[in-house]
Amino acid sequence: MTHADHPARESPVTQQLAPDPRAAGILVPLLIGCLVALLLGVYGGLHEPTGFSVNVTGFSSGAYAKAWLTSLAALLAVVQVVSARIMYSGSPSPAWVSTLHRWSGRIAVLLTVPVLVHCLFALGFQTYSPRVLAHSLFGCVFYGTFVSKMLSLSRRGVPNWAVPVLGGVLFTALIAVWLTSAVWLFGAKGLHS
């Protein structure tokens, strides 16, 4: 029997690199998310910052309100990762895990809304230092990815890998925002002013 007599076999590497026919289903959510991120950055860069926007009762300043709200959101993001890991482990998970996952995500995003409003209107998109530029970029990526992930959850034809990957990007962006703002503020000025 010659080599030509054997049916062609795909190697495991070729099988893994084959395009996912459902990958096109993620394009619309990704494009809308990119548009949201771009619009936030452009708006933040073009409008004149007011210097003040939001001060949540109980905090000494807008900066500390942002830092503590982002810290709580980051803590809930860790809950998101742990609960997602349990849900995607392949083993049956308790019913409360998916409820915990949904609500921790909702609350985390709600905690970031006053932060977004303050950053966008009081400070704008800033570039005066590498830390501040990274913070501005990651903030835009966070909300763009959030929009992409939410649109992907209810859309048919989205590949199975899309939501976990978007969740990972969302988590990474939030932790980067937290590191470049709250952690920096607490390290530079303490836990309160």
N, C-alpha and C positions, 0 to 999 in steps of 0.2 A: 504494500500500500504506500503510495507516494504522499507527499505533503498536500498535493492538490486534491487527494481523495478525502481528506479530513474537512469537515465543515469548519468554517471560520468561527473562531471563538474570540470573544472580547475579553481582554484582560480585566482584572478587578479595577485597575487604574482607569482604563477607558470607560468602564461602566460608571465609575464615580464622576468622571468628567463630562459625561453626556449631559446635554442641557435638559433641564426640567421643563416639560411641555407646559406646565402651569405657571412658570415664572412670569409670563406676561401679565398675569392677574395682579401682580404686585406693583406694576408700573404706575397706574393711576394714583394709588395711595402714596407712593414714593414721590411722584411729581407734585402732588398737592402739598405734602409735607415739606418738600424743598422750597416750594413757593412761599409757604408760611414762614419758614426760617429766613428766607431772603427778605420778605416784606418786613419782618420784625427788625432785622438788621438795618435795612434801608431807612425805615421810619426812625429807629433809634439814632441813626447817624445824621439824619437830615433835620429833625426838629430841634428846637432850642431847649436844652434841659432846664427845668424849673428850679432844681436844687432841692425841692421838697415835693412829696406827693402823698405818701402814706405814712401815718404813724399809728401803730396799733397800740391800744391802751395796755398799759402794764410794762411797756418797754421804754427805755430811756431815750432812744432815738430810732429813726428809720433804719439805720444801719444795723442796730442790734435786733430790731424786729425781724429784718431780713435774715440775719444770721441764725436766730433761734428757730424761725419758721423753716428755713432751709435745713437746719440740723434735724428737726423733727421729720421733715420730708425724706431726708437721707436715711434716717432710722427705719421709716416705713418702706423705703426702697429695699433695704436689706430683708425685711419681712417679705417683700415681693419676690426677691430672688430665692429665698428659702422655700416659700410656698410654691413657686413655679417649679423648683427642683423636685419637690415632692409630687406635684401633679404630672410632670413629664418623666418621672422615673421609670415608668412602665409597670409599676406595681399599682394595685388599686389604692387610692388615697381616700381618707375620710371625707365625707361631703362638706364638712366645715372648712376644709383647706381652700376650696375654690371660692367660698364666700369670703374667707380671710384675704385671699389674694385680690379679689375684686375691690373690697372695701378699703384695704390698705392702699391700693393704687389710687382709688378715688380721693381718699383723704390726703394722700401725699400730693397729688396734683392741686387740690384745692388749697393746700397750705402754700403752694408756690405762686398762686395768683396774686396776692398782695405784693410778693417779691417782684414778680414780673411788672406789675403796675408801677411800683417804686423805681425799679431799674429803668424802665422804658421812659417814663415821664420825668423823673427827677434827675436821672443821670445820663440817659441816652447810651448809644453804642460808643464806647470809649476805646482809645488805642494808645494812651500815653505811657503804658508800661506793658511788658510781656504778660504779666499776671492779669492785668485788666483786659487786655485784648483777648486772652484765652477765656476769661470769664464771659465776656460779651459773646464770643463765638459759641462757647458751649451752651450758653443760655438760649441762643437761637436754635442750635441743634436740638436741644432738649424739647422745645415746643414743636419744632418741625417733626421730630421723631414721634412725639406723642400723637400728633395728628395722623401721621402715617400708620401708627400701630392701631389707633382706634378705628380708622377706616378699614384696615385689613381684617379686623375681627369679624365684621359682618359681611365682608365681600366674598362672593363665591369665586373659586378658581385661584385663590391665593395659595402658593405652595406651603406645605406643612412647616417648613423651616422658617418662614417669614416672620411670624409673630414672635417666636423665641429670639430670633436675631434682633428684631426691632426692640424687644424688651431689654436685651443686653446692651444695645446702643443707648436706649433711654436711661438705663441704670448708670452706665458709664458717664453719660453727659451730666446727669444730676450729681453724681459724686464729684465730677470735675468742677461743676459750679460751686458745690459745697466747699471743696478744697481751696478754690481760688477766692472765696468770699468769707464764709463763716470761720473756717479753720484759720485763715490768714488774720481775720479781725480778732479772734480770740487769742491768737498767738502774739499779735502786735499790741493789743490794748486791754486784754483780759476778758473775762466772761461778762462784765458789765462796765458801764462808764460811770 
